[in-house]
Amino acid sequence: MTTRRSILLLAPAMLLTLVTASAAEPSAFTPEAFLGAQQAGKPILVDITAPWCPTCKAQAPIIKDLTSREAYKDVVVFHVDFDNQKDVVRGFNARSQSTLISFRGQQEVARSVGVTDPAAIEEMLAKAVSGS
């Protein structure tokens, strides 16, 4: 029988599981969420993407695989829609889709355009995590 006390005792563990499971799940970019992640000093990857872009489609599974690894589980991934978020794209001074920008808090630590080499993308994530 489930009691109120057993639910209260399980709640922190359930919450921790939800937070851990979604730590590296990509999010649509919002200025508020990005600023919050920066202020918290989080490692961040901004993925400027377009649904019609073959390079973006090649990058997506690489990013998903890397951010599922323990070393990069805390990386916050933000997707910026190249076609529909032009003001954000300009704000990042990006000229094309398939642009990846990594941050450690408020500091940009790496940027690439059109890179589909898993090792190069991992290096960007490592810079975001380590800050150097």
ZAMI-715813 format. One record per residue (C-alpha): residue number from 1; chain; x, y, z. Coordinates in Angstrom, 3 decimals. Example, Ala and Ser with C-alpha at 12.3 -4.5 7.8 and 13.67 -1.06 7.14 Angstrom:
<nodes>
<resi = 1, chain = A, u = 12.300, v = -4.500, w = 7.800>
<resi = 2, chain = A, u = 13.670, v = -1.060, w = 7.140>
</nodes>
This chain:
<nodes>
<resi = 1, chain = A, u = 0.000, v = 0.000, w = 0.000>
<resi = 2, chain = A, u = 1.364, v = 3.403, w = -0.969>
<resi = 3, chain = A, u = 1.350, v = 5.880, w = 1.840>
<resi = 4, chain = A, u = 1.910, v = 9.583, w = 1.824>
<resi = 5, chain = A, u = 5.173, v = 9.074, w = 3.690>
<resi = 6, chain = A, u = 6.529, v = 6.577, w = 1.133>
<resi = 7, chain = A, u = 5.692, v = 8.988, w = -1.689>
<resi = 8, chain = A, u = 7.471, v = 11.811, w = 0.127>
<resi = 9, chain = A, u = 10.512, v = 9.612, w = 0.695>
<resi = 10, chain = A, u = 10.632, v = 8.603, w = -2.985>
<resi = 11, chain = A, u = 10.013, v = 12.088, w = -4.397>
<resi = 12, chain = A, u = 13.663, v = 13.305, w = -4.238>
<resi = 13, chain = A, u = 14.919, v = 10.145, w = -5.943>
<resi = 14, chain = A, u = 12.276, v = 10.424, w = -8.649>
<resi = 15, chain = A, u = 13.105, v = 14.081, w = -9.216>
<resi = 16, chain = A, u = 16.826, v = 13.313, w = -9.416>
<resi = 17, chain = A, u = 16.116, v = 10.620, w = -12.002>
<resi = 18, chain = A, u = 14.086, v = 13.034, w = -14.130>
<resi = 19, chain = A, u = 16.742, v = 15.762, w = -13.941>
<resi = 20, chain = A, u = 19.581, v = 13.345, w = -14.743>
<resi = 21, chain = A, u = 17.728, v = 11.744, w = -17.636>
<resi = 22, chain = A, u = 17.022, v = 15.076, w = -19.270>
<resi = 23, chain = A, u = 20.316, v = 16.848, w = -18.495>
<resi = 24, chain = A, u = 21.620, v = 16.687, w = -22.051>
<resi = 25, chain = A, u = 18.298, v = 16.685, w = -23.857>
<resi = 26, chain = A, u = 18.297, v = 19.442, w = -26.466>
<resi = 27, chain = A, u = 16.020, v = 22.427, w = -25.959>
<resi = 28, chain = A, u = 14.693, v = 25.076, w = -28.273>
<resi = 29, chain = A, u = 16.641, v = 28.267, w = -27.716>
<resi = 30, chain = A, u = 15.068, v = 30.977, w = -25.600>
<resi = 31, chain = A, u = 17.025, v = 33.987, w = -24.379>
<resi = 32, chain = A, u = 15.858, v = 33.341, w = -20.805>
<resi = 33, chain = A, u = 16.957, v = 29.693, w = -20.760>
<resi = 34, chain = A, u = 20.302, v = 30.534, w = -22.382>
<resi = 35, chain = A, u = 20.968, v = 33.354, w = -19.907>
<resi = 36, chain = A, u = 20.002, v = 31.094, w = -17.013>
<resi = 37, chain = A, u = 22.410, v = 28.375, w = -18.147>
<resi = 38, chain = A, u = 25.163, v = 30.958, w = -18.614>
<resi = 39, chain = A, u = 24.619, v = 32.481, w = -15.179>
<resi = 40, chain = A, u = 24.703, v = 29.001, w = -13.647>
<resi = 41, chain = A, u = 28.111, v = 28.440, w = -15.287>
<resi = 42, chain = A, u = 26.829, v = 25.473, w = -17.279>
<resi = 43, chain = A, u = 28.641, v = 24.011, w = -20.272>
<resi = 44, chain = A, u = 26.502, v = 24.942, w = -23.288>
<resi = 45, chain = A, u = 26.336, v = 23.887, w = -26.925>
<resi = 46, chain = A, u = 24.352, v = 26.104, w = -29.276>
<resi = 47, chain = A, u = 23.353, v = 24.166, w = -32.393>
<resi = 48, chain = A, u = 22.220, v = 26.444, w = -35.218>
<resi = 49, chain = A, u = 20.307, v = 24.088, w = -37.436>
<resi = 50, chain = A, u = 17.810, v = 23.853, w = -40.279>
<resi = 51, chain = A, u = 15.520, v = 20.907, w = -41.053>
<resi = 52, chain = A, u = 16.554, v = 20.897, w = -44.731>
<resi = 53, chain = A, u = 20.315, v = 20.932, w = -44.006>
<resi = 54, chain = A, u = 22.134, v = 17.629, w = -44.715>
<resi = 55, chain = A, u = 25.135, v = 18.672, w = -42.611>
<resi = 56, chain = A, u = 22.840, v = 19.447, w = -39.663>
<resi = 57, chain = A, u = 21.267, v = 16.013, w = -40.085>
<resi = 58, chain = A, u = 24.767, v = 14.473, w = -39.945>
<resi = 59, chain = A, u = 25.648, v = 16.463, w = -36.821>
<resi = 60, chain = A, u = 22.487, v = 15.554, w = -34.893>
<resi = 61, chain = A, u = 23.268, v = 11.894, w = -34.098>
<resi = 62, chain = A, u = 26.859, v = 12.785, w = -33.207>
<resi = 63, chain = A, u = 25.695, v = 15.429, w = -30.738>
<resi = 64, chain = A, u = 23.095, v = 13.059, w = -29.309>
<resi = 65, chain = A, u = 25.654, v = 10.275, w = -28.876>
<resi = 66, chain = A, u = 28.263, v = 12.526, w = -27.279>
<resi = 67, chain = A, u = 25.870, v = 14.219, w = -24.860>
<resi = 68, chain = A, u = 24.596, v = 10.833, w = -23.711>
<resi = 69, chain = A, u = 28.081, v = 10.028, w = -22.398>
<resi = 70, chain = A, u = 28.887, v = 10.556, w = -18.750>
<resi = 71, chain = A, u = 31.582, v = 13.157, w = -19.490>
<resi = 72, chain = A, u = 29.119, v = 15.418, w = -21.327>
<resi = 73, chain = A, u = 25.861, v = 14.664, w = -19.497>
<resi = 74, chain = A, u = 25.768, v = 18.185, w = -18.001>
<resi = 75, chain = A, u = 26.096, v = 19.988, w = -21.343>
<resi = 76, chain = A, u = 22.995, v = 22.057, w = -22.056>
<resi = 77, chain = A, u = 22.169, v = 21.842, w = -25.775>
<resi = 78, chain = A, u = 20.131, v = 24.630, w = -27.345>
<resi = 79, chain = A, u = 18.771, v = 24.353, w = -30.884>
<resi = 80, chain = A, u = 18.429, v = 27.574, w = -32.844>
<resi = 81, chain = A, u = 16.247, v = 27.352, w = -35.956>
<resi = 82, chain = A, u = 18.246, v = 29.015, w = -38.724>
<resi = 83, chain = A, u = 15.147, v = 29.897, w = -40.752>
<resi = 84, chain = A, u = 12.804, v = 31.042, w = -37.975>
<resi = 85, chain = A, u = 15.115, v = 32.620, w = -35.393>
<resi = 86, chain = A, u = 17.068, v = 35.041, w = -37.578>
<resi = 87, chain = A, u = 17.509, v = 37.567, w = -34.754>
<resi = 88, chain = A, u = 19.140, v = 34.891, w = -32.578>
<resi = 89, chain = A, u = 21.325, v = 33.716, w = -35.482>
<resi = 90, chain = A, u = 22.494, v = 37.313, w = -36.006>
<resi = 91, chain = A, u = 23.033, v = 37.694, w = -32.253>
<resi = 92, chain = A, u = 25.472, v = 34.773, w = -32.374>
<resi = 93, chain = A, u = 27.108, v = 36.279, w = -35.480>
<resi = 94, chain = A, u = 26.456, v = 33.035, w = -37.352>
<resi = 95, chain = A, u = 26.376, v = 33.142, w = -41.116>
<resi = 96, chain = A, u = 25.033, v = 29.681, w = -41.838>
<resi = 97, chain = A, u = 23.227, v = 26.684, w = -40.489>
<resi = 98, chain = A, u = 25.341, v = 23.803, w = -39.144>
<resi = 99, chain = A, u = 27.106, v = 26.263, w = -36.848>
<resi = 100, chain = A, u = 28.036, v = 24.879, w = -33.431>
<resi = 101, chain = A, u = 29.110, v = 27.203, w = -30.632>
<resi = 102, chain = A, u = 30.231, v = 25.982, w = -27.231>
<resi = 103, chain = A, u = 30.260, v = 28.063, w = -24.075>
<resi = 104, chain = A, u = 31.485, v = 27.606, w = -20.567>
<resi = 105, chain = A, u = 29.119, v = 29.887, w = -18.724>
<resi = 106, chain = A, u = 29.280, v = 33.263, w = -20.425>
<resi = 107, chain = A, u = 32.520, v = 32.623, w = -22.309>
<resi = 108, chain = A, u = 32.496, v = 31.261, w = -25.846>
<resi = 109, chain = A, u = 35.187, v = 28.571, w = -25.961>
<resi = 110, chain = A, u = 34.780, v = 27.053, w = -29.451>
<resi = 111, chain = A, u = 32.951, v = 27.521, w = -32.753>
<resi = 112, chain = A, u = 32.662, v = 25.481, w = -35.914>
<resi = 113, chain = A, u = 30.705, v = 25.548, w = -39.154>
<resi = 114, chain = A, u = 29.848, v = 22.414, w = -41.095>
<resi = 115, chain = A, u = 31.928, v = 20.061, w = -38.949>
<resi = 116, chain = A, u = 30.749, v = 16.447, w = -38.905>
<resi = 117, chain = A, u = 33.855, v = 14.814, w = -37.460>
<resi = 118, chain = A, u = 32.848, v = 13.282, w = -34.113>
<resi = 119, chain = A, u = 36.294, v = 13.914, w = -32.607>
<resi = 120, chain = A, u = 36.130, v = 17.619, w = -33.491>
<resi = 121, chain = A, u = 32.646, v = 17.984, w = -32.012>
<resi = 122, chain = A, u = 33.761, v = 16.108, w = -28.910>
<resi = 123, chain = A, u = 36.680, v = 18.527, w = -28.566>
<resi = 124, chain = A, u = 34.191, v = 21.404, w = -28.579>
<resi = 125, chain = A, u = 32.166, v = 19.739, w = -25.826>
<resi = 126, chain = A, u = 35.317, v = 19.041, w = -23.826>
<resi = 127, chain = A, u = 36.192, v = 22.753, w = -23.981>
<resi = 128, chain = A, u = 32.721, v = 23.632, w = -22.740>
<resi = 129, chain = A, u = 33.029, v = 21.195, w = -19.853>
<resi = 130, chain = A, u = 36.596, v = 22.110, w = -18.879>
<resi = 131, chain = A, u = 36.397, v = 25.807, w = -19.748>
<resi = 132, chain = A, u = 39.648, v = 25.792, w = -21.706>
</nodes>
